[in-house]
């Protein structure tokens, strides 16, 4: 969008059709190139006078003297989804994005679209593994989410799936069996980290 200002040289408003009838006469009258004085009695060099006259000619033809651009506000970056499960691969391929898992010691190549999101999760909680007592996150899927997870794990066996929280991969387990109702996210989580993951999963 451009704002137009009134023309102080010609006393006309843009878009009003008030451009002088005799354009050449008006320009010649306002641009005495041979004289060092142009407007308001100011003493000007010949070069400045020529520049002013060129400006006047353009102003007369176009009908305005200045245009102030008004920039649109920069669109805000889209927020990252809080929870996603995506297909992943162990080797690069066209259309895949390389991403680090956890602390960055492992990398996978993830697909662009999510197979499941936070809306497919009924509940999530922090539990402990029976043998190691390590913290883990237990996820229970909704009915629709369970169907999606079953389809994903049946068609993506022996390949990793990426579990993303706030855009970062917290785990990328390899699918061994079909899953439909519950899943476990395991790793070396502190209690604070595990609680933060649960909050991200359960907040819609």
ZAFILUM-808571 format. One line per 8 residues: for each residue x, y, z of C-alpha. Coordinates in steps of 0.02 Angstrom, whole numbers, plus 50000, padded with zeros to 5 digits. Example, Ala and Ser with C-alpha at 12.3 -4.5 7.8 and 13.67 -1.06 7.14 Angstrom:
BEGIN
50615:49775:50390 | 50684:49947:50357 $
// end
This chain:
BEGIN
50000:50000:50000 | 50062:50175:49958 | 50005:50338:50034 | 50001:50487:49918 | 50032:50664:49974 | 49970:50828:49899 | 50077:50912:49768 | 50153:51070:49846 $
50225:51123:49678 | 50062:51126:49584 | 49934:51141:49722 | 49836:50992:49661 | 49781:50833:49748 | 49819:50662:49675 | 49677:50577:49588 | 49572:50736:49576 $
49602:50766:49391 | 49677:50938:49428 | 49832:50916:49319 | 49866:51080:49225 | 49791:51095:49053 | 49950:51163:48974 | 50083:51047:49044 | 50228:51118:48945 $
50182:51296:48993 | 50168:51251:49177 | 50335:51161:49181 | 50422:51300:49087 | 50349:51429:49205 | 50410:51336:49358 | 50579:51283:49291 | 50684:51434:49239 $
50841:51333:49206 | 50935:51486:49149 | 50915:51568:49319 | 51001:51511:49479 | 50841:51551:49576 | 50703:51420:49565 | 50578:51416:49707 | 50547:51537:49848 $
50697:51644:49801 | 50824:51510:49850 | 50989:51519:49760 | 51025:51354:49674 | 51161:51285:49562 | 51117:51237:49385 | 51131:51051:49427 | 51012:51065:49574 $
50893:51168:49469 | 50889:51035:49334 | 50858:50902:49466 | 50713:51003:49539 | 50639:51027:49367 | 50647:50844:49327 | 50559:50812:49492 | 50427:50940:49444 $
50398:50863:49274 | 50371:50692:49350 | 50260:50767:49485 | 50155:50855:49355 | 50133:50701:49246 | 50102:50577:49386 | 50002:50692:49497 | 50095:50673:49662 $
50263:50721:49735 | 50304:50582:49855 | 50255:50405:49897 | 50285:50331:50069 | 50284:50141:50066 | 50189:50061:50208 | 50258:49888:50237 | 50143:49749:50291 $
50184:49673:50459 | 50302:49526:50448 | 50200:49368:50466 | 50234:49280:50628 | 50321:49114:50617 | 50202:48972:50635 | 50220:48889:50805 | 50292:48715:50807 $
50166:48576:50843 | 50187:48520:51023 | 50184:48335:50984 | 50205:48234:50825 | 50246:48059:50770 | 50323:48046:50597 | 50395:47911:50489 | 50585:47912:50485 $
50722:47828:50386 | 50901:47782:50423 | 50965:47842:50253 | 50943:48008:50162 | 50822:48019:50017 | 50731:48152:49918 | 50597:48238:50021 | 50671:48187:50189 $
50746:48304:50319 | 50900:48259:50420 | 50871:48281:50606 | 50964:48243:50766 | 50890:48133:50899 | 50904:48186:51081 | 51083:48241:51118 | 51133:48230:50935 $
51231:48068:50940 | 51104:47988:50825 | 51027:48055:50665 | 50875:48004:50565 | 50791:48068:50408 | 50610:48116:50439 | 50461:48131:50325 | 50375:48300:50307 $
50201:48257:50368 | 50149:48195:50540 | 50059:48029:50558 | 49994:48072:50732 | 49982:48232:50834 | 49932:48282:51010 | 49748:48266:50965 | 49775:48078:50946 $
49834:48060:51126 | 49709:48023:51265 | 49834:48037:51407 | 50019:48030:51450 | 50113:48003:51613 | 50287:47975:51682 | 50323:47798:51741 | 50478:47692:51776 $
50545:47540:51687 | 50526:47385:51795 | 50704:47321:51779 | 50808:47480:51768 | 50697:47605:51859 | 50734:47729:51719 | 50602:47859:51685 | 50490:47834:51535 $
50334:47915:51463 | 50182:47807:51441 | 50062:47862:51305 | 49882:47806:51284 | 49803:47839:51114 | 49626:47892:51076 | 49519:47771:50977 | 49560:47862:50815 $
49741:47884:50866 | 49756:47698:50900 | 49696:47660:50724 | 49824:47780:50651 | 49964:47708:50758 | 49920:47530:50709 | 49923:47575:50525 | 50088:47666:50546 $
50176:47526:50640 | 50109:47389:50526 | 50172:47478:50370 | 50336:47541:50443 | 50409:47387:50527 | 50596:47376:50556 | 50609:47562:50524 | 50618:47707:50648 $
50478:47825:50692 | 50521:47998:50754 | 50435:48064:50910 | 50443:48253:50909 | 50406:48369:51054 | 50405:48556:51013 | 50494:48521:50849 | 50636:48418:50926 $
50655:48230:50913 | 50657:48156:51088 | 50661:47975:51028 | 50667:47876:50867 | 50631:47694:50909 | 50632:47559:50778 | 50463:47478:50750 | 50464:47293:50792 $
50280:47256:50823 | 50115:47337:50783 | 50054:47460:50916 | 49874:47516:50937 | 49830:47567:51114 | 49984:47618:51213 | 50167:47660:51182 | 50319:47699:51288 $
50447:47836:51257 | 50611:47785:51337 | 50775:47876:51355 | 50891:47958:51479 | 50767:48085:51544 | 50780:48185:51703 | 50620:48204:51800 | 50602:48384:51741 $
50628:48333:51559 | 50502:48191:51573 | 50372:48304:51653 | 50400:48435:51517 | 50372:48304:51382 | 50211:48247:51464 | 50148:48427:51475 | 50187:48455:51291 $
50099:48295:51240 | 49942:48326:51342 | 49922:48511:51303 | 49812:48526:51148 $
// end
